[in-house]
Amino acid sequence: MGRPATPISLTEDERRTLAGYARRFTSAQSVAKRAAIIMALAEGKAGKVVAREQRTSQVTVCYWRKRFLAGRLGGLTDAPRSGRPRSISDARVERVVVATLEQKPVNATHWSTRDMAKHMGISRSSVARIWKGFRLQPHRVGTFKLSKDPDFVPKVRDVVGLYLNPPDNALVLCVDEKSQIQALDRTQTVLPLQPGRIERRTHDYIRHGVTSLFAALNVATGEVIGECHRRHRAKEFVAFLKRIEAEVPTGLDVHIVLDNYATHKTPTVKRWLTKHPRFTFHFTPTGSSWLNQVERFFALITGRILRRGVHRSVKEVVDAIAAYLKLNNENPKPFSWVKSADEILGSIERFCQYTLRAHAPGILKDISESGH
């Protein structure tokens, strides 16, 4: 057995400072993580527990324990490096980071290196190095959406359970419609790819009508049952269910994963389900289409034949879709689902906590104190 780790006790000033490092978004991520490690150790948590919570190694936790015990708060900063002395002070670096996170330029929605350099009186390359060091990317923006479905947790467990542990003597299908697929033609001839030249096309186009693709992805094999309809009403959806009924062997139960689109819940559909008891619907949570694997198939077909395709009629785009489905089913490959329901819910919980820390820290404090 190794030597017991030296316990860490904090003064009130040290605790407040560390909490500020960990919570304040102007702190470098490395310093924020070090502060979180020390606070967790001060609570009496074991090194391996802290390493797991902070997603780091036990060696790293041990290293920063020693650094803090030797230098207290000063031990958490980076040691001086060799080379030419820095020309930009820590205070100026902090001003750049604070301005990037908390201010906006007068003439734009986000900072560029040129605007920040002019605002701070330093070079563009210095701004770029500071942003790189603090992992700041003002030019990029992502999207997110948190589901408001009150049954979010049970629905996630239900759907993911079908993927990871499908029932015996049953088929799991992911079903959805890709609506408004346009048959688009360019106003002028497409110039083909040549050595030294990319393919070129006009920015404007001619619409020749739309169609909707109804698809059912077999989770186990990757095969897809698909057909196109001009519209996507309950009538067309029931017709597609009849197609599935005809193609699935009669001895198998059919579990269908689908979203909460109104067409899937009409009285017509419910009556059809009553007459076909081997079919069971499993709805994804509202606003969580990423749980439906057929969406990944739609992304593939969009990137490979629809986005850059030139189709002069609806029939041409329908034929192109049918050809793609045929080739896919000749050599199908299922998608590999690796995340368990607990892992997904844990990721969402961490994102929610991050969101609360950013916008409502008081609410997060009340939740932690209440034990919920």
N, C-alpha and C positions, 0 to 999 in steps of 0.2 A: 504494500500500500504506500502511496506517496504521502508527502507531508501535507497536512491540512492547510488550506489557503488562508492567508491573512485576512481577517474580516475588515470591512471598510465602514467607518462611521463618518457621517457628514455633519458639518455645522449648518446652521440655518442659512447663512449667507451662501455656502457652497451649494446647498440644496436648491436655493432659488436660482443661482447662476446656472447650474446644470439643467434645471427645468427650462430656463430660457433658451439655452443652447439647443435642447431637444425639440422645443416647440416652435421657435422662431424660424420662419422660412428664409430669413436672410443668412442663417448659419450655413456653413458648408456641410454637405451631407455627411462627410467623414466625421466632422466635429460633432454633429448631431447624434450620430450613431455611438460615438465614444461616450458622450454624455448619458445616453440611454443605457449603455452597458454599465457604467459606474453606478447610476441610480438603482438599477436592478440588483447589482451586487450588494449595494448598501441595504437593500431590503432583505438580505439574507438568502437570496436565491443561489443555487449551485451554478457553477460555471457552465456546465453542459446545458442546463435549462436556459440560461441567458443566451448561450450560443444559438440554441434552437429558436428562441423567440426573436432574436435579432438577425437570424439567417446569416450567421458567420461561423467561424471555427472556434473551438475551445482554446486553441493557441492564441488567437487574436484577443479573446476575452482575458486570458492570463497576461498577455503582454500589456494591455491597457490597465489592468489591475496594478501591475508593478509600476508602470509609469505614473499612475495617479498617486500611489503610496509614496513614491519618491519625490514627486514634484507638485502634488495636489493639482489644482486647476491648471497651472502652467505646464504640467506634464502631458496634458491632452493636446497641446498644440504641436505642430510639426517641427522637428528639429531643423536648425539652419543647414542649408546645403552649400556645397562648394561651388565656386564659380564667381562671376562678376556680381557685386552687390546689387540688390534690387534698386531700381530707380523710382518705383512707385510704392508709397508707404501702405501699411495695413489700413490706415484710416481712409485713404483714397480708394483702395480696393473695396472696402466696405461700402463707401458711397456709391461706387459703380453698381455693386450688387443690390443695394437698397433701392437705387433709382430704377434698376431693371425690373425689380419685383413689385415696387409700390408706386411707380410713376409711369406716365405715358408722355411721349413727345407731343408737342403742340400740333404737329401736322400729320400725325399718323396714329394708327391703333396699337403699334408696337415699335420697339426700338430696332434700329439697324446699327451695325458697327459704326457707320459713318455718323449717324445722328448722336450716338452715345459718345463717340470720340470728341465731337464738337461741343457737346454739352459739358463734358468733364475736362476738356482741355488736355487730352492724352491722345496717343496714336490709335488708329484702328486696329493695328496688330496687338496692342496692349489690351484693348477691349476684348478682342477675340480670345486672347490667352486667359483673361479673367473669366469669361463666360465658359470656356472649355474646362477650366479648373473647378468651377462651381456647377458644371453640368447644366448651364442655362442655354435655352434655345428659343429666343423670343420669336423667331420666324416660323416656328412650327406650332400647330394647334391640332389637338385630337378631339374626338367626340366620345360621349358616354351617355347612357340612359339607365337610371335605376328603376326597376319595376315597382309599381305601386300595388301590385296584386296582393291582397290579404292572404291568399293561399300560396304564396311564392315558394315557401320552404317545402310543403308536401308535394307540390307539383314538380319541383326540381328533383326531389328524391324519387318520385314516381317515374319520370322520364329517364333519368340517369340509370335507375335500376333496370329499366328495360334494355338499355344499351350494354351495361356491364354484366347483367345476370338475366338474360331473356328467359321467359317461361318455357317449359318443355312442351313439345308438340304444338308449337305456335310460330307465327311469322310476325316480325316487327317491321313495320313500314313507316317511313317518314313521308308525309304527304303535304303538298302545298301547291299553290298556283303562282306562276310567274306571269302576271298580267301586263297588258300594254306593251307587248313585244312588237316593235314597229318594223315594217318592211321599208327600209330606207335605201334610196338610190342617190348617188351624187349628181350634181347638176352638170358636171363635166367628167370626162374619162379619167379614171384613176391612173396615175403614172406609176408604173411598177418599180419594184426594188431593183437597183443596179449597183455594180461596184462603185463605191464612193458616193452613192446617193440613196437616201431613204425613200420608202414609198411615200407618194404625195397624193393628196386628195383635196377637193374643195371643202371649204368650211361649211358651205350651205348644202342642203339636201332636199330631196323630194320624198314626201310620204306617200306610200301606196296602201295604207291600211294597217290594222293591228290584229294580233291574235293573242291568245293566252295559252300557256303551257301548263297542263295538269300533270304532275309527276308524283310517283310513289317510289321511294328509294328503299330497297331491301337492305336493312342494316347489316345483315350477316354476310351477304354476297356482293353487294355493290350494284346489283342489277336494278334497272329502272323501268317501271311501267309508265309510259307517257303518251299523251295525246293532246292535240291542240283543238281549242274551241274559239269561236269568234267572241264569245262572252264568257263571263265566269259567275253565273248565277247558281242558285240551288239546283236548278234543273240540270245544268252541265255537271255540277259536282256529283249529283246522284248518278248520272250517266257514267261518270268516271268510277264511282264505287262499284257499279255493275261490271265494269271492265275488270276491276281488281277481283271481284267475286268470281268471274269467269276464268281468270288466270291462276288463282291460288288453289291448290289441291283441296278437295272438300274435307279431308281429314284434319286440316290445320285450323286452329284459332287464328284470328287476325287482330293484332294490336296496332292501332294507327296513332302515330304522334302527329299532331297538327296544331295550328295556332287558333286564336280566338276570333277569327274573322266571322262576321255575322252569317255568311253563307253556310258555314259549317254547323250552325245551331238552329236552322229553320225547322218549322214543323214537318216539312217534307222530308228533310234528312232524318229527323227523329223517328218518323214513321218507318222509314226504310230500315233504320237500325233495329227497330222493334221486330221487324220481320226477318232480320238476319242476326240472330243472337251470337253468332261466332265472332262478330265484329265488335271491338271495344275501342272507344276513342280515349286518348290521353292528351289533354290540352296542355301546351306549354304556358308558363306564366305570361300575363300581359306584358308586352314590350320586351319579350325575351326570345326573339326569333333565332338567336344564336344557338339555342338548345335544339333546334330542328336541323338534323343533318342534311336534309334535302336542300337547305339554303346554300350549303357548300357546293352541292352539285350545280345549282343555279349560277353560282359565281364562276364555275368552270365553263359551263356552256356559254355564258355571256362573254368571257374573255377569249374563248377559242373560236366561236363562229358568229356571235351576234354583234359585238361592239364594232368590229371592223368589217363586218360582212356588207356586201352590196346586193340588195334584193329588190327586184323590179316589180314584185307582186307579193301578195300574202302567200300564195301557193309556193313561191320560191323559198320564203323563210320557213314555211311549214315543212317543205321537203328537206331543207338543210337541217332542221331540228330532228326529223325522223332519221336521217342518215347518221347523225351524231349518236342518237340513242341506239341505233343498230350496232354501230362500231363499239360503243361502250359495253353493250350486253354480250358481244362476242368474246370480250376479255375483261370482265368486270373486276373491279378492285374495291373492297369496302374501305370506308374511312376508319381510321383507328381512334377510338375514343378512349382516352387514358385518365381523365379527371374523375375522381369519385364525387359524390354529392357533398361530402364533408369538405373536400378540398375547394370545391366551387363556392360553397357557402362561407368558408373561411376567407377566401379571397374577397368576396363581396363585403364581408364584415370589416376587413382591413380597409377597403376602399371607403366604406361609410365612415369609419373612424377618422380617416384622413380628411374626408370632406367636412366632418364636424369640427375637426381641429382648425381647418382653414377658415370656416365661416361661422361656426357657432361653438367656440370652446367652452362656454358656460354650460351648454346643454350636455356636452360630453362629460364634464365634471359631475353634473347632477346624476347622469346615468351610472358612472363608475361608483359614486358614493351610495347609490341605491342598490347596487349589486346586480343590476339587470344588464 
